[in-house]
Amino acid sequence: MAPLSVIILALIFQHSHAYRDTNEDTDMSLSSTRSDVNFSVRKNEGCCEIRATTDNILDWLEYAGKYLESCNDCIDYGKAFGWWARSGGACPASWGAVATAVRQGTSRAEGGKSGAAVELTPEYVIKTIDDDEKRQLDSLFIFLLRMETSDRNSFLIPTCRTVRISGSNSDGRHMIVMPNSLLSHGDVSGRPLQFDLKGNFDYSGRRASFTATILKDANFHMLFPQGLDIVKVKFKNGQTPGWGQVRTFIDTVRSDTWSLLQKKLMDYSFLIDLVSLCPRIIRVTSEKSFTAFDEGKRLYLDNFVKSNIRLRQVHDGRPIYKNGNDEYLYYWAETGVWHIGIDYNRPSNGIASSTTNACPSYDSAWAVFHEREGWTYGYGVKVSSGDTRSVEKVIESLNPNKTLLWVNRHGSLANSQLQYIMTLSIIDMFMVEGSRGFWNLVGSGLTMSTCTTNDIDPIPAHEYRVRFLRMMGWKDPGYKSGSSCGSCLGNRRRESYTYLTSLHQRVEHLNQKCEWGT
């Protein structure tokens, strides 16, 4: 192995060379020869600029809504990001539409890579990016626009509008507006499971507290140790028959990440919003009358409703229900039991069903606990849905233009009912390989820039894409050593984990196709 000093010198050269190449690519892409593109992306530094006196992003939006609508030089970035942004209503028609949405209320999300504040409305995400990220956006925009068609699917989160900020502590930053790609839940979802996934579940930095709003790779791996199995997919134009659903999904992600690779972009994520299809309302009935207690408190068993209580790992991704008497219906993974009791943080001695069913309303036997008799099934307790409209239909109706995927826990096919509905998008796309920083390059050098699940992030763009696509079982044949596709992944059993499995992927693997993993 080469001495460390040699590696560091090589990395310094690599850093300066990669950064120069990236800037050259960006400069070459600042204009387009397409007939409908007659601008330079630098043109918006004049009219599309806010000379701010405050650092409040909400003040900037109010100004933009009032004064920027007449600025014809502002670039419509959304038209480069596929059908959803171009025609599907994802992007706002005007700055005024964004300001109106903001006036109806916002919430604040955790900052992205830059740590800047992120404002959320049900429709939009508003954040700031720096000059370097803006250059990467401009370069990617021109590249995507050259291949854009009116009905192209894409999971890249669109940037719809952007305005430069000057004259404040945020001088030199750019406010951007993107669609909120999370599902509209109505009141049926309870606590959704939302993940930021990069493919490195074995890296210590990719684990969040289970009470966090956004979970990460290690959390996903713990909750779904065999992955989630894609059963069907619905794009904007309806469901594609048979295996074509999953092929279209995987091909779309491959196409999106190939575009990012051409601009040497990396460190992006899947943002996944996963909703349990268990009923919103649960009713408890019985053939015989009985009285149940938990810790000395009588259980009245009024209708239970999905709650927004943050799940712990022991709840195994299943919803927690609550009624008006502060009684809870919840799952306890350590024993594989659904419980009804007064405390969802421990197993209950009230009413229980020993089953691993994804939902409490699936057929199972429920027992009542008595101190003298122990657990008894003699009362004919039934737990059933009280919904008048299924969660699935509500989610579909509220998200007509978003790609939806129906998924089950892989290997959990005991029930014919589907377990989850989800959507996903690719976010945080503007980190370029050449600007990773010196110590990031040193870390990649020491791990030989491989793409295993515990490598030091961020890894180079090509290796990053290989690991990212491995989440769907795809082993990039463009990165091949001998007969091994995606060779930088390594061959340890732990690294053959597939986040989103499918029947198509498993059949192709059984057919010994190099590019498909287990």
Stockholm file with secondary structure:
# STOCKHOLM 1.0

chainA/1-518         MAPLSVIILALIFQHSHAYRDTNEDTDMSLSSTRSDVNFSVRKNEGCCEIRATTDNILDWLEYAGKYLESCNDCIDYGKAFGWWARSGGACPASWGAVATAVRQGTSRAEGGKSGAAVELTPEYVIKTIDDDEKRQLDSLFIFLLRMETSDRNSFLIPTCRTVRISGSNSDGRHMIVMPNSLLSHGDVSGRPLQFDLKGNFDYSGRRASFTATILKDANFHMLFPQGLDIVKVKFKNGQTPGWGQVRTFIDTVRSDTWSLLQKKLMDYSFLIDLVSLCPRIIRVTSEKSFTAFDEGKRLYLDNFVKSNIRLRQVHDGRPIYKNGNDEYLYYWAETGVWHIGIDYNRPSNGIASSTTNACPSYDSAWAVFHEREGWTYGYGVKVSSGDTRSVEKVIESLNPNKTLLWVNRHGSLANSQLQYIMTLSIIDMFMVEGSRGFWNLVGSGLTMSTCTTNDIDPIPAHEYRVRFLRMMGWKDPGYKSGSSCGSCLGNRRRESYTYLTSLHQRVEHLNQKCEWGT
#=GR chainA/1-518 SS CCCHHHHHHHHHHHHHHHHHHHHHHHHHTSSCCSTTCCCCGGGGGSSSEEECSSCCHHHHHHHHHHHSTTCTTSCCGGGGSCHHHHTSSCSCSSHHHHHHHHHTCCEEECCCTTCCCEEECSSEEEEEECHHHHHHHHHHHHHHHHTCCTTCCCCBCCCCEEEEEESSTTTTEEEEEEECCSCCCTTSCSSCEEEEECSCTTSGGGCCCTTSSEECHHHHHHHCTTCEEEEEEEETTEECCTTHHHHHHHHHHHHHHHHHHHTTEECCEEEEEEEECSCSEEEEECSSCCCEEETTEEECCCCEEECCCCCCGGGTTCCCEECTTSCEEEEETTTTEEEEESCTTSCCSSEEECCCCSSTTSSCCEEEEETTTEEEEEEEEEEEECCSSCHHHHHHHHCTTSCEEEEEETTCCSSSSCCEEEEEEEECCCEEGGGSCHHHHHHHHHTTTCCCTTSCSSCCHHHHHHHHHHTTTBCCTTSEETTEETGGGCCCGGGGCCSEEEHHHHHHHHTTCTTBCC
#=GC SS_cons         CCCHHHHHHHHHHHHHHHHHHHHHHHHHTSSCCSTTCCCCGGGGGSSSEEECSSCCHHHHHHHHHHHSTTCTTSCCGGGGSCHHHHTSSCSCSSHHHHHHHHHTCCEEECCCTTCCCEEECSSEEEEEECHHHHHHHHHHHHHHHHTCCTTCCCCBCCCCEEEEEESSTTTTEEEEEEECCSCCCTTSCSSCEEEEECSCTTSGGGCCCTTSSEECHHHHHHHCTTCEEEEEEEETTEECCTTHHHHHHHHHHHHHHHHHHHTTEECCEEEEEEEECSCSEEEEECSSCCCEEETTEEECCCCEEECCCCCCGGGTTCCCEECTTSCEEEEETTTTEEEEESCTTSCCSSEEECCCCSSTTSSCCEEEEETTTEEEEEEEEEEEECCSSCHHHHHHHHCTTSCEEEEEETTCCSSSSCCEEEEEEEECCCEEGGGSCHHHHHHHHHTTTCCCTTSCSSCCHHHHHHHHHHTTTBCCTTSEETTEETGGGCCCGGGGCCSEEEHHHHHHHHTTCTTBCC
//
